[in-house]
Amino acid sequence: MAYAFKAGWVLGALLLVAGVAQAQIYVWTDPATGKKVYSDQPPPANAKDAKTKSFGANLTSSGDLPFAVKEAMRKNPVVLYANQCDSCKKGVNLLTERGIPYTSKNPETDVDALATVKKLTGVQEVPVLTVGTNTVKGFNESSWNAALDAAGYPKSSMKGLKVNGDVPDKAKPAPVPAPATKPVTKPAAPAYP
């Protein structure tokens, strides 16, 4: 137990020493002592069970989503029960504009989704938004934002991230303002005596 604890500290220290750049750790069994060795130096030729582990610059996140979003998704997944009604479209727009990853289910075409909506709300009305165990019936922008905020989703827009497996159109670059122009004035007519 104490050895595993020390080995963890050694590995952690090696990762910190390696810095932000890509780190490579070698793990092998020392033939003389039979103990597991963690090092940033390659093992000797006679080492047993030699392995190389590579760690990238960012160990806490992978993929396209920030860590905070992944945690919110894990703890409080978002499901939208909707069809093509106007309120449903507003709900989709809010989630898309905010860049919230969600699962979309249509109770008109999915019998299980219809049963879930009835169970959650007692009626067959859409949209229904679930954020973890929180259910919001109908579309109300402030209620939806409050549920997403409480679940840990970032409040600011995350446009450009993958949402529902699709990549939203990348934001167009801001238009370059035209250079300031001076109003064209006609020269004053020459004064003839």
ROLUMKE-546748 format. One line per 10 residues: number of its first residue (from 1); their letters; for each residue y, z, x of C-alpha. Coordinates in nm, 2 decimals. Example, Ala and Ser with C-alpha at 12.3 -4.5 7.8 and 13.67 -1.06 7.14 Angstrom:
<rotors>
1 = as = -0.45 0.78 1.23; -0.11 0.71 1.37;
</rotors>
This chain:
<rotors>
1 = mayafkagwv = 0.00 0.00 0.00; 0.24 0.10 0.28; 0.15 -0.22 0.47; 0.23 -0.44 0.17; 0.56 -0.26 0.13; 0.65 -0.32 0.49; 0.53 -0.69 0.47; 0.77 -0.74 0.17; 1.06 -0.59 0.36; 0.98 -0.81 0.67;
11 = lgalllvagv = 0.97 -1.12 0.45; 1.29 -1.02 0.28; 1.46 -0.95 0.61; 1.35 -1.29 0.75; 1.49 -1.46 0.44; 1.82 -1.29 0.48; 1.84 -1.37 0.86; 1.76 -1.73 0.78; 2.09 -1.75 0.60; 2.18 -2.00 0.34;
21 = aqaqiyvwtd = 2.02 -2.30 0.51; 1.66 -2.39 0.44; 1.42 -2.13 0.57; 1.06 -2.17 0.69; 0.83 -1.87 0.72; 0.50 -1.87 0.89; 0.22 -1.64 0.77; -0.10 -1.59 0.96; -0.37 -1.33 1.04; -0.34 -1.20 1.40;
31 = patgkkvysd = -0.68 -1.25 1.57; -0.63 -0.94 1.79; -0.54 -0.69 1.51; -0.66 -0.86 1.19; -0.32 -0.79 1.03; -0.11 -1.04 0.84; 0.20 -1.16 1.03; 0.52 -1.30 0.88; 0.75 -1.48 1.13; 1.01 -1.75 1.16;
41 = qpppanakda = 0.82 -1.86 1.48; 0.51 -2.08 1.46; 0.18 -1.90 1.49; -0.03 -1.91 1.81; -0.30 -2.18 1.83; -0.58 -1.92 1.77; -0.42 -1.77 1.46; -0.64 -1.75 1.15; -0.53 -1.87 0.80; -0.20 -2.00 0.92;
51 = ktksfganlt = 0.04 -2.11 0.64; 0.39 -2.23 0.62; 0.62 -2.14 0.34; 0.95 -2.32 0.29; 1.24 -2.18 0.10; 1.54 -2.39 -0.01; 1.90 -2.28 -0.01; 1.90 -2.15 -0.36; 1.60 -1.93 -0.44; 1.72 -1.80 -0.77;
61 = ssgdlpfavk = 1.75 -2.12 -0.97; 1.57 -2.44 -1.00; 1.62 -2.74 -1.22; 1.94 -2.83 -1.40; 2.02 -2.51 -1.58; 2.20 -2.21 -1.43; 2.01 -1.88 -1.40; 2.21 -1.71 -1.68; 2.11 -1.99 -1.92; 1.75 -1.98 -1.82;
71 = eamrknpvvl = 1.74 -1.60 -1.89; 1.91 -1.65 -2.23; 1.66 -1.92 -2.32; 1.37 -1.70 -2.21; 1.49 -1.39 -2.40; 1.66 -1.56 -2.70; 1.55 -1.92 -2.76; 1.77 -2.12 -2.99; 1.62 -2.31 -3.28; 1.82 -2.52 -3.53;
81 = yanqcdsckk = 1.67 -2.60 -3.87; 1.87 -2.89 -4.00; 1.87 -3.24 -4.16; 2.16 -3.49 -4.17; 2.39 -3.28 -4.40; 2.75 -3.24 -4.30; 2.72 -2.87 -4.21; 2.41 -2.96 -4.00; 2.60 -3.22 -3.81; 2.88 -2.97 -3.74;
91 = gvnlltergi = 2.62 -2.73 -3.61; 2.46 -2.99 -3.38; 2.81 -3.08 -3.26; 2.89 -2.71 -3.18; 2.56 -2.67 -2.98; 2.61 -3.00 -2.80; 2.97 -2.94 -2.72; 2.88 -2.60 -2.58; 2.58 -2.74 -2.40; 2.33 -2.50 -2.55;
101 = pytsknpetd = 1.96 -2.60 -2.50; 1.79 -2.58 -2.84; 1.49 -2.69 -3.04; 1.57 -2.89 -3.35; 1.34 -2.88 -3.65; 1.39 -3.08 -3.97; 1.25 -2.90 -4.28; 1.26 -3.23 -4.48; 1.00 -3.38 -4.25; 0.82 -3.07 -4.11;
111 = vdalatvkkl = 0.63 -2.86 -4.35; 0.60 -2.57 -4.10; 0.97 -2.58 -4.05; 1.03 -2.56 -4.43; 0.80 -2.26 -4.45; 0.98 -2.09 -4.17; 1.32 -2.15 -4.33; 1.20 -2.00 -4.66; 1.06 -1.70 -4.47; 1.38 -1.65 -4.27;
121 = tgvqevpvlt = 1.63 -1.69 -4.55; 1.44 -1.68 -4.88; 1.58 -2.02 -4.98; 1.54 -2.39 -4.88; 1.89 -2.44 -4.74; 2.00 -2.58 -4.41; 2.14 -2.54 -4.15; 1.97 -2.22 -4.02; 2.02 -2.12 -3.67; 1.79 -1.87 -3.49;
131 = vgtntvkgfn = 1.89 -1.72 -3.16; 1.60 -1.50 -3.05; 1.54 -1.27 -3.35; 1.89 -1.32 -3.50; 1.91 -1.56 -3.79; 2.23 -1.72 -3.91; 2.22 -1.89 -4.25; 2.46 -2.18 -4.31; 2.72 -2.31 -4.07; 3.00 -2.08 -3.97;
141 = esswnaalda = 3.14 -2.16 -3.62; 3.25 -1.80 -3.54; 2.91 -1.66 -3.66; 2.72 -1.91 -3.45; 2.93 -1.85 -3.14; 2.90 -1.47 -3.19; 2.51 -1.50 -3.20; 2.51 -1.73 -2.89; 2.75 -1.50 -2.70; 2.54 -1.19 -2.79;
151 = agypkssmkg = 2.23 -1.36 -2.67; 2.38 -1.41 -2.33; 2.46 -1.78 -2.34; 2.78 -1.87 -2.15; 3.09 -1.89 -2.36; 3.23 -2.19 -2.17; 3.11 -2.54 -2.22; 2.81 -2.65 -2.02; 2.84 -3.02 -2.11; 2.65 -3.24 -1.88;
161 = lkvngdvpdk = 2.34 -3.02 -1.87; 2.02 -3.13 -2.02; 2.01 -3.05 -2.39; 1.69 -3.12 -2.60; 1.56 -3.33 -2.31; 1.85 -3.57 -2.34; 2.14 -3.58 -2.10; 2.46 -3.59 -2.29; 2.71 -3.86 -2.19; 2.88 -3.74 -1.88;
171 = akpapvpapa = 3.23 -3.65 -1.94; 3.46 -3.94 -1.87; 3.70 -3.88 -1.59; 4.04 -3.78 -1.70; 4.26 -4.08 -1.73; 4.49 -4.13 -1.44; 4.84 -4.09 -1.56; 5.06 -4.40 -1.51; 5.31 -4.36 -1.24; 5.64 -4.24 -1.37;
181 = tkpvtkpaap = 5.87 -4.53 -1.43; 6.24 -4.54 -1.46; 6.38 -4.71 -1.76; 6.49 -5.06 -1.68; 6.86 -5.10 -1.72; 7.04 -5.42 -1.70; 7.31 -5.43 -1.44; 7.66 -5.40 -1.59; 7.83 -5.73 -1.64; 8.07 -5.81 -1.37;
191 = ayp = 8.43 -5.75 -1.46; 8.63 -6.07 -1.42; 9.01 -6.04 -1.40;
</rotors>
